[in-house]
Amino acid sequence: MKYKVQRKQFVSKNCFVCGTENHESLKTKFYELENRELMSVSKPTPTHQSYPDRMHGGIISAILDEVIGRAIMIEEPDAWGVTVELNIKYKKPVPLDSPVKAVARITRNTRLIFEGTGEIILEDGSIAATGYAKYYKMKLEKIAEEMGADNSLIVEDTTEAPEEVEI
């Protein structure tokens, strides 16, 4: 099914999942969709391998953690998720030879905590992994302040966003 992209989310310089200046990064892009879901597209390399030509399970969980945790920004642009609980179910291997799509949505949202689910979707449309996660809500500025980081923690994703994506 095709969905219109409403907005592209920012990325980070050094993040393992989306870092623009991290050579080991998955260079993940995040797109807020018209159906209130967040889709990510990651570009794995042999660095992200476990068994030959397959993505490592820890990398799969990192993608799901990131996309579910960022989904809150669709409803609350200033909120950020700090992981409290993460559960992953692996169903199929994820190949390294093509971009990896993930989709997430918020299932419960309170003042301090939110929960969400997500999936890794293969090129044929099948689901390779599912995730459920719970997060503590924090403002990004507070996280940066506690870490002693400056505003370079986030950067604008300057790549062209597609008008619509297919899930």
GUKEVO-270028 format. One line per 3 residues: number of its first residue (from 1); their letters; for each residue x, y, z of N, C-alpha, C. Coordinates in Angstrom, 2 decimals. Atoms other than C-alpha are relative to their C-alpha. Layout:
BEGIN
NUM	a	X:Y:Z:X:Y:Z:X:Y:Z; ...
This chain:
BEGIN
1	mky	0.84:-1.17:0.00:0.00:0.00:0.00:0.90:1.25:0.00; -0.77:-1.23:0.08:1.24:3.52:-0.80:-0.57:1.04:0.96; 0.37:-1.06:-0.93:1.24:6.38:1.71:0.78:1.26:-0.33
4	kvq	-0.68:-1.26:0.19:2.06:10.06:1.36:0.92:0.28:1.18; -0.94:-0.42:-1.03:5.08:11.30:3.27:-0.40:1.40:0.44; 0.40:-1.30:-0.55:4.03:14.16:5.56:1.22:0.84:0.39
7	rkq	-1.17:-0.72:-0.50:7.43:15.04:6.99:1.16:-0.98:0.14; -1.22:0.77:-0.23:11.02:13.82:7.17:0.55:0.42:1.35; -0.55:-0.33:-1.32:12.52:13.60:10.66:1.50:0.28:-0.08
10	fvs	-1.43:-0.30:-0.09:15.94:14.91:11.68:0.79:-1.28:0.26; -0.92:1.10:-0.30:18.94:12.61:12.12:1.05:0.50:0.97; -1.07:-0.37:-0.92:22.09:12.69:14.24:1.34:-0.14:-0.71
13	knc	-1.33:0.12:0.59:25.77:13.04:13.49:0.65:-1.34:0.29; -0.78:1.17:-0.39:27.10:10.04:15.42:-0.81:-1.23:0.37; 0.85:1.14:-0.36:24.14:7.71:16.01:0.36:-1.22:-0.84
16	fvc	-0.28:1.24:0.72:24.73:4.08:15.06:-1.07:-0.29:-1.05; 1.09:0.29:0.94:21.33:3.90:13.36:-0.06:1.05:-1.11; 0.22:-1.03:1.02:21.08:7.28:11.57:1.16:0.97:-0.19
19	gte	-1.09:-0.97:0.00:24.43:9.02:12.04:0.56:0.34:-1.36; -0.52:-0.47:1.27:25.55:11.13:9.11:1.53:-0.02:-0.05; -1.47:-0.03:-0.05:29.19:11.20:10.29:0.58:-1.27:0.61
22	nhe	-0.45:1.28:-0.55:29.39:7.66:11.71:0.17:-0.97:-1.17; -0.27:0.86:1.16:31.06:5.43:9.10:-0.63:-1.39:0.13; 0.63:1.31:-0.21:29.46:2.30:10.64:-1.52:0.10:0.05
25	slk	1.44:-0.24:-0.10:25.96:3.84:10.67:-0.78:-0.69:-1.11; 0.94:0.54:0.99:22.98:2.33:8.86:-0.55:1.09:-0.91; 0.46:-1.15:0.81:22.32:5.85:7.43:-1.52:0.00:-0.17
28	tkf	1.45:0.13:0.03:18.65:5.41:8.30:-0.68:1.35:-0.19; 0.86:-1.16:0.24:16.06:7.92:7.08:-1.36:-0.30:0.61; 1.28:0.17:-0.69:12.72:8.48:8.87:-1.06:0.88:-0.65
31	yel	1.08:-0.69:0.69:9.43:9.44:7.19:-1.31:-0.16:0.76; 1.31:0.01:-0.63:6.20:10.40:8.94:-1.05:-0.11:-1.10; 0.96:0.30:1.05:3.30:9.02:6.92:-1.39:0.53:0.32
34	enr	1.36:-0.52:-0.15:-0.26:10.19:6.36:-0.87:-0.85:0.92; 0.79:0.88:-0.87:-1.60:7.19:8.35:0.48:0.03:1.45; -0.52:-0.20:-1.36:0.25:8.41:11.51:1.02:-1.07:0.41
37	elm	-1.08:0.95:-0.28:2.95:5.71:11.23:1.32:0.64:-0.42; -1.34:-0.44:0.36:6.70:6.24:10.99:0.67:-1.13:-0.76; -0.73:1.00:0.77:8.65:4.42:8.31:1.47:0.40:-0.04
40	svs	-1.43:-0.25:0.14:12.41:4.07:8.25:0.55:-0.85:-1.14; -0.72:0.75:1.03:14.75:2.97:5.49:1.47:0.04:0.39; -1.40:0.15:-0.42:18.18:1.66:6.51:0.81:-0.62:-1.13
43	kpt	-0.89:0.54:1.04:21.17:0.81:4.31:1.10:-0.84:0.65; -1.01:0.84:-0.65:23.02:-2.17:5.79:1.22:-0.25:-0.89; -1.24:0.34:0.68:26.59:-3.04:4.88:0.52:-1.30:0.62
46	pth	-0.56:1.21:-0.60:28.74:-6.13:5.57:0.39:0.16:1.48; -0.30:-0.26:-1.41:29.64:-4.48:8.92:-1.16:-0.45:0.90; 1.21:0.32:-0.76:26.06:-5.26:10.05:-0.38:-1.48:-0.10
49	qsy	0.25:1.42:0.24:26.34:-8.98:9.25:0.14:-0.86:1.25; -0.22:1.07:-0.97:25.91:-12.00:11.50:0.45:-1.20:-0.81; -0.33:1.08:0.93:25.75:-15.14:9.38:0.18:0.60:-1.38
52	pdr	-0.25:-0.58:1.33:26.86:-14.65:5.76:-1.27:0.55:-0.66; 1.06:-0.70:0.73:24.63:-12.15:3.93:-1.27:0.23:0.81; 1.16:-0.23:-0.86:22.27:-11.80:6.92:0.32:1.06:1.05
55	mhg	-0.18:-1.04:-1.00:21.77:-8.86:9.23:0.01:-0.60:1.40; -0.11:0.44:-1.40:22.74:-9.36:12.88:-1.29:0.34:0.74; 1.22:-0.23:-0.76:19.77:-9.67:15.26:0.05:1.23:0.87
58	gii	-0.14:-1.22:-0.80:21.13:-6.89:17.44:-0.22:1.26:-0.82; 0.22:-1.13:0.90:21.08:-4.55:14.47:-1.49:0.14:-0.30; 1.45:0.00:0.22:17.47:-5.53:13.73:-0.70:0.63:1.19
61	sai	0.63:-0.56:-1.19:16.54:-4.73:17.32:0.30:1.50:0.13; -0.33:-1.43:-0.06:18.37:-1.37:17.13:-0.89:0.80:-0.95; 0.87:-0.70:0.95:16.36:-0.39:14.03:-1.41:0.10:0.57
64	lde	1.36:-0.03:-0.56:13.06:-1.36:15.68:-0.08:0.92:1.21; -0.03:-0.88:-1.16:14.00:0.41:18.91:-0.05:1.46:-0.44; -0.07:-1.38:0.47:14.81:3.59:17.00:-1.30:0.45:-0.67
67	vig	1.20:-0.43:0.73:11.76:3.65:14.72:-1.23:0.04:0.91; 1.13:-0.05:-0.94:9.28:2.81:17.50:0.16:1.21:0.92; -0.25:-1.12:-0.91:10.89:5.34:19.86:-0.19:1.36:-0.63
70	rai	0.18:-1.27:0.70:10.78:8.09:17.23:-1.44:0.24:-0.42; 1.40:-0.15:0.45:7.12:7.45:16.33:-0.76:1.00:0.86; 0.68:-0.95:-0.89:6.09:9.59:19.32:0.08:1.43:-0.55
73	mie	-0.18:-1.36:0.52:7.37:12.68:17.47:-1.06:0.39:-1.02; 1.12:-0.33:0.89:4.43:12.45:15.06:-1.06:0.76:0.81; 0.99:-0.64:-0.87:2.10:13.36:17.95:0.60:1.12:0.85
76	epd	-0.66:-0.95:-0.90:4.60:15.23:20.13:1.41:0.28:-0.53; -1.29:-0.25:0.65:7.43:16.75:18.06:1.18:0.27:0.93; -1.09:-0.29:-0.93:9.44:17.78:21.15:0.35:-1.17:0.92
79	awg	-0.23:1.15:-0.88:9.27:14.37:22.84:1.02:-0.95:-0.62; -0.98:1.01:0.42:11.94:11.69:22.68:-0.19:-1.19:0.93; 0.17:1.19:-0.81:11.76:8.11:23.90:1.31:-0.55:0.54
82	vtv	-1.13:0.69:-0.64:14.22:6.62:26.37:-0.49:-1.40:0.32; 0.51:1.37:-0.05:13.85:2.84:26.18:-0.07:-0.53:1.43; 0.24:0.65:-1.29:12.36:1.12:29.23:-0.07:-1.51:-0.21
85	eln	0.20:1.42:0.28:11.45:-2.23:27.65:-0.02:-0.18:-1.52; -0.02:0.30:1.43:12.08:-3.79:24.22:-0.10:-1.50:-0.19; 0.20:1.42:0.29:10.78:-7.14:22.98:-0.03:-0.19:-1.51
88	iky	-0.10:0.26:1.43:11.66:-8.49:19.53:-0.31:-1.47:-0.27; 0.23:1.36:0.49:10.37:-11.56:17.70:0.57:-0.08:-1.41; -0.65:0.18:1.30:12.51:-12.74:14.79:-0.74:-1.09:-0.76
91	kkp	0.79:0.94:0.78:10.59:-14.47:12.00:0.75:-0.51:-1.24; -0.73:0.35:1.22:12.86:-14.47:8.91:1.34:0.73:0.00; -1.26:-0.74:0.13:16.45:-13.54:8.06:-0.20:1.28:-0.79
94	vpl	0.02:-1.27:0.72:17.04:-9.98:6.88:1.27:0.06:-0.85; -1.19:-0.02:0.87:19.35:-9.88:3.84:0.71:1.35:0.06; -0.81:-1.22:-0.03:22.15:-7.33:3.60:0.08:0.69:-1.35
97	dsp	-0.20:-0.52:1.35:21.87:-6.72:-0.14:-1.03:1.02:-0.47; 1.00:-1.00:0.39:18.96:-4.26:-0.12:-0.39:0.85:1.20; 0.44:-0.84:-1.11:17.54:-1.39:1.94:-1.01:-0.74:0.88
100	vka	0.89:0.65:-0.97:15.64:-2.43:5.07:-1.05:1.02:0.45; 1.11:-0.85:-0.43:12.19:-0.92:5.76:-0.50:-0.44:1.37; 0.67:0.27:-1.27:10.67:-0.66:9.21:-1.16:0.99:0.12
103	var	1.18:-0.85:-0.20:7.27:0.73:10.18:-0.40:-0.11:1.46; 0.38:0.00:-1.41:6.09:1.75:13.67:-1.14:0.96:0.24; 1.09:-0.87:-0.42:3.18:3.32:15.46:-0.09:-0.02:1.51
106	itr	0.22:-0.09:-1.44:2.24:4.44:18.97:-1.31:-0.71:0.33; 1.21:0.73:-0.40:-0.26:2.16:20.73:-0.58:0.50:1.31; 0.45:-0.56:-1.27:-0.47:3.91:24.11:0.87:1.19:0.33
109	ntr	-0.75:-1.22:-0.27:0.52:7.41:25.16:-0.55:0.66:1.26; 0.39:-0.69:-1.23:0.40:8.85:28.69:0.93:1.20:0.19; -0.81:-1.20:-0.26:2.00:11.92:30.26:1.50:-0.31:0.02
112	lif	-1.42:0.32:-0.17:5.31:10.17:31.04:0.50:-1.19:-0.83; -0.38:1.26:0.65:5.30:6.83:29.20:-0.77:-0.15:-1.31; 0.74:0.41:1.19:4.42:5.67:25.70:0.46:-1.38:-0.42
115	egt	-0.28:1.35:0.51:4.29:2.26:24.02:-0.26:-0.02:-1.49; 0.20:0.11:1.44:4.51:1.22:20.41:0.39:-1.36:-0.52; -0.35:1.24:0.68:4.89:-1.61:17.96:0.62:0.34:-1.35
118	gei	-0.61:-0.20:1.31:6.84:-2.02:14.75:0.36:-1.30:-0.66; -0.38:1.17:0.77:7.89:-4.41:12.04:1.14:0.34:-0.96; -0.97:-0.06:1.09:10.83:-5.00:9.71:-0.69:-0.69:-1.17
121	ile	0.73:0.52:1.16:9.32:-5.51:6.26:0.98:-0.25:-1.13; -0.89:0.38:1.10:11.18:-7.36:3.51:-0.55:0.50:-1.33; 0.40:-0.49:1.32:11.07:-6.42:-0.19:-1.25:-0.68:-0.53
124	dgs	1.19:0.72:0.48:8.42:-9.09:-0.86:-1.25:0.30:0.83; 1.13:-0.38:-0.85:6.18:-7.53:1.80:-0.17:-0.85:1.24; 0.10:0.85:-1.19:6.70:-10.27:4.37:0.69:0.65:1.19
127	iaa	-0.53:-0.58:-1.24:7.53:-9.46:7.99:1.15:-0.87:0.52; -1.19:0.72:-0.46:11.02:-10.42:9.15:0.13:0.04:1.52; -0.09:-0.12:-1.45:10.75:-9.19:12.75:-1.08:0.96:0.47
130	tgy	0.97:-0.91:-0.61:8.23:-7.54:15.06:0.56:0.46:1.33; -0.46:-0.53:-1.27:8.81:-5.39:18.09:-1.10:0.69:0.77; 0.84:-0.75:-0.93:6.99:-4.02:21.10:0.97:0.72:0.92
133	aky	-0.90:-0.73:-0.88:8.58:-1.30:23.21:-0.77:0.99:0.86; 0.53:-0.99:-0.93:7.88:0.98:26.15:1.12:1.01:0.25; -0.98:-1.08:-0.14:9.61:4.34:26.59:-0.43:1.00:1.06
136	ykm	0.20:-1.15:-0.86:9.98:7.09:29.14:0.15:1.23:-0.89; -0.02:-1.20:0.82:9.25:10.48:27.55:0.94:1.05:0.58; -0.87:-1.11:-0.39:11.91:13.18:27.68:0.09:0.99:-1.15
139	kle	-0.27:-1.01:1.01:12.56:16.41:25.85:1.44:-0.18:-0.47; -1.34:0.17:0.54:15.57:16.20:23.54:1.00:0.97:0.62; -0.89:-0.99:-0.62:17.01:19.38:25.06:0.49:-0.48:1.36
142	kia	-0.37:0.50:-1.32:16.99:17.74:28.51:1.01:-1.14:-0.13; -0.95:1.09:0.23:18.76:14.63:27.17:1.37:0.58:-0.35; -1.26:-0.62:0.42:21.40:16.79:25.50:0.68:0.69:1.17
145	eem	-0.53:-0.71:-1.18:21.82:18.87:28.67:0.64:-0.99:0.98; -0.52:1.01:-0.94:22.28:15.77:30.86:1.27:-0.66:-0.53; -1.18:0.62:0.60:24.85:14.39:28.41:1.13:1.00:-0.16
148	gad	-1.01:-1.02:0.23:26.69:17.70:28.22:0.22:0.24:-1.48; -0.11:-0.17:1.45:26.03:17.72:24.48:-0.60:1.34:-0.41; 0.58:-1.23:0.52:25.28:20.77:22.40:-1.11:-0.35:-1.00
151	nsl	1.08:0.21:0.95:22.63:21.18:19.72:0.41:-0.82:-1.22; -0.44:0.82:1.14:24.74:19.18:17.24:-0.42:-1.45:0.17; 0.53:1.35:-0.21:23.09:16.09:18.72:-0.95:-0.37:-1.13
154	ive	0.89:0.26:1.12:20.52:16.45:15.93:0.39:0.91:-1.16; -0.27:-0.78:1.20:20.98:17.63:12.35:-1.13:-0.24:-0.99; 1.03:0.14:1.01:18.61:18.19:9.47:0.44:-1.04:-1.02
157	dtt	-0.26:0.96:1.07:18.39:15.35:6.96:-0.21:0.76:-1.30; 0.08:-0.84:1.19:19.17:17.22:3.75:-0.27:-0.79:-1.28; 0.30:0.78:1.18:18.44:14.32:1.39:-1.45:0.23:-0.42
160	eap	1.34:-0.18:0.54:15.37:14.51:-0.82:-0.93:-1.07:0.55; 1.00:0.93:-0.51:12.27:12.93:0.73:-0.93:-0.41:-1.16; 0.96:0.40:1.03:10.00:10.85:-1.52:-1.37:0.60:0.32
163	eev	1.35:-0.52:-0.22:6.46:12.16:-1.99:-0.90:-1.06:0.63; 0.74:1.10:-0.59:5.06:8.74:-1.16:0.90:-1.23:0.06; -0.77:1.25:-0.18:6.36:5.35:-0.04:-0.98:-1.17:-0.04
166	ei	0.81:1.22:0.02:5.13:1.81:-0.39:0.41:-0.91:1.13; -0.27:0.93:-1.10:4.82:-0.54:2.54:-0.57:-1.35:-0.39
